[in-house]
Amino acid sequence: MQILNGYPPSPTGVDVHDGHGTTAGTKSLSATDAPSGGLRTTLARDIRRSIRGDGTTPLTTRGVIVQVLTSPELRLVIAFRLYTWLWRRFGGSLPYYLYTYLRGRIGCDIGLGAEIGPGLRVGHRADIVIGSMAVLGADVDVYNGVTIGTRRPPLNEMPTIGNRVVLCSGAKVLGSIKIGDDVVVAANAVVLEDVESGQTVAGVPARPVGARTSRASSCESEN
């Protein structure tokens, strides 16, 4: 895959731009580029976790409609899933323009090429930036002010984040680093190095401060 300026190429051979007049290149779509589980399955998990963090809530038509109408955080996640699905499936300018419009309208930037597993849960929809080459696992919690991206050029060096990770308010995860499963990144922590699974990290730069003992060891008390 050719990477220029941190933006992935279009899956159908159509140029993708970064919003500053820079072309990112082209590629052909392969089966491995499609998100696992399909759009419907992924959205169902996103909605379940939006309603209840453990994702165990049964879905009903009424419940889904109410949640979509009342949760701007869920609408952000749905928008990301839709423009990413369109981009991976068809390429072209429409997904890019949709992404650009929503980025300005919502005030959050989840890049076109970001790979995020099912069950993405946004705690508060404000000032969230997830780079286009970032990789996040399943059931990740992201709170307001979180930045996931590069530390320095080249701009395609972005984090790989595991499953069931919680990123508290203002957390920054930067550079080509790996965050293990079940990690909690405390509020305003700046993570610049790999983090082993099951750890809670805090500070600038972030350092382990203990083991995460349960899913409840999250940011709920801080927001």
Secondary structure, DSSP 4 states (H G I P E B T S, - for coil): ---BTTBPPBTBS---B-SSS-B--B-B--GGGSPTTHHHHHHHHHHHHHHSTTS-PPP-HHHHHHHHHH-HHHHHHHHHHHHHHHHHHH-SHHHHHHHHHHHHHHS-EE-TT-EE-S--EESS-SS-EE-TT-EE-SS-EE-TT-EEE-SSSSTT---EE-TT-EE-TT-EEESS-EE-TT-EE-TT-EE-S-B-TTEEEETTTTEEEEE--STTSSSGGG-
